[in-house]
Amino acid sequence: MDRILREGAFTGETHIVTGAAQGIGNRVATALALHGAQVVLVDLDAGRLAEAAEAMAPHAQVSPLTVAANVVDEADVQSAVATTLEATGAINGLVNVAGITRDARIAKKSFDDFKAVLAVHLHGTFLFTREVAAQHWHPLFKDNGNQPLDDGVNRFIVNFSSVSARNGNVGQVDYTAAKGAIESVTKTSAREFASYGARINAIAPGPVDTAMLAAVDEKGRAGMRRSTLLGRVAQPDEMAASVCAIADPKLFGYCTGQVFQVNAGMYLA
Ligand SMILES: NC(=O)c1ccc[n+]([C@@H]2O[C@H](COP(=O)([O-])OP(=O)(O)OC[C@H]3O[C@@H](n4cnc5c(N)ncnc54)[C@H](O)[C@@H]3O)[C@@H](O)[C@H]2O)c1
């Protein structure tokens, strides 16, 4: 992976990335680490995380930390954030990437699958957002006499929506509902966290070449390619580049509460 920003753009910062064992989360974490961040990789399985950290190490200026956690488990998330703070003393950034799909049309969708998809995307995003705020950013605000933090420290969250939040998608009533809700969480967090000096934004990707997309058959993938103006699916590194840009206060320091449509014109906002 090549650098996208100036060298050391995130040096001295700690960034948590969920869903970091593979796919988009893995490339996001690699890109942030390449620009100097201490990244904390969160995913379900410690073994896969260890492999991801080892593969990332040659690109990282600071060795990645790993925390195995289920983003839908409140105690896991509380402990992941506490562990990060113990190890690093501060959390600058959070990228909520972890996700699953359980595609089936509404008539055939099980309630268990519906709830599972809602939980990973929406509950996971809420829990990590709340814990970073509750354990770290809100105490900083209180220590500042309940005055807005204006300390020049980079603080951000990037959430992952999807183009399908606004377009809808057959078989994905749960997924699209969760992603729409994540866009709302993003806007409310932006309003609440502005006083923490934090910028909260989301990315709504189009189709990205990962295991999640591989679950769609070739006919479906061809249809997706045709639905984009650029006629192709994205590579995960293109999402990582977008996250780096939004995370960088020199590029997007005046931007919060936004949902970036990174989907090759599949949806025209
Ligand atoms: N791939 C696409 O076409 C596409 C398009 C739009 C949006 N997105 C979004 O991008 C994000 C990443 O997608 P991807 O394609 O890289 O998926 P992926 O399936 O390749 O990776 C998802 C990762 O999340 C982890 N994860 C799942 N449930 C978890 C849980 N409960 N706790 C912790 N980790 C968990 C998985 O173990 C996996 O490592 C998702 O939020 C997805 O909805 C993807």
The ligand as a Gaussian input file, in Angstrom:
#p B3LYP/6-31G(d) Opt

LIG

0 1
 N      -18.171000      -5.059000       0.478000
 C      -19.117000      -4.237000       0.042000
 O      -19.530000      -4.305000      -1.128000
 C      -19.685000      -3.180000       0.949000
 C      -20.510000      -2.194000       0.384000
 C      -21.044000      -1.220000       1.206000
 C      -20.754000      -1.229000       2.570000
 N      -19.951000      -2.198000       3.078000
 C      -19.714000      -2.171000       4.508000
 O      -18.320000      -2.168000       4.760000
 C      -18.053000      -2.833000       5.988000
 C      -16.977000      -3.894000       5.775000
 O      -17.444000      -4.816000       4.820000
 P      -16.486000      -5.906000       4.139000
 O      -16.940000      -6.039000       2.741000
 O      -15.064000      -5.609000       4.431000
 O      -16.942000      -7.225000       4.943000
 P      -16.128000      -8.529000       5.333000
 O      -17.162000      -9.574000       5.519000
 O      -15.013000      -8.798000       4.394000
 O      -15.482000      -8.144000       6.754000
 C      -16.275000      -7.862000       7.864000
 C      -15.465000      -8.079000       9.128000
 O      -16.318000      -7.779000      10.246000
 C      -16.087000      -8.772000      11.225000
 N      -17.253000      -8.919000      12.095000
 C      -18.473000      -9.412000      11.747000
 N      -19.272000      -9.474000      12.830000
 C      -18.539000      -9.018000      13.869000
 C      -18.813000      -8.849000      15.249000
 N      -20.007000      -9.193000      15.773000
 N      -17.847000      -8.345000      16.052000
 C      -16.633000      -8.025000      15.542000
 N      -16.320000      -8.161000      14.234000
 C      -17.267000      -8.652000      13.414000
 C      -15.838000     -10.045000      10.424000
 O      -15.214000     -11.048000      11.230000
 C      -14.982000      -9.525000       9.298000
 O      -13.606000      -9.569000       9.618000
 C      -19.381000      -3.401000       6.478000
 O      -19.955000      -2.535000       7.428000
 C      -20.218000      -3.414000       5.222000
 O      -21.591000      -3.355000       5.495000
 C      -19.410000      -3.168000       2.312000

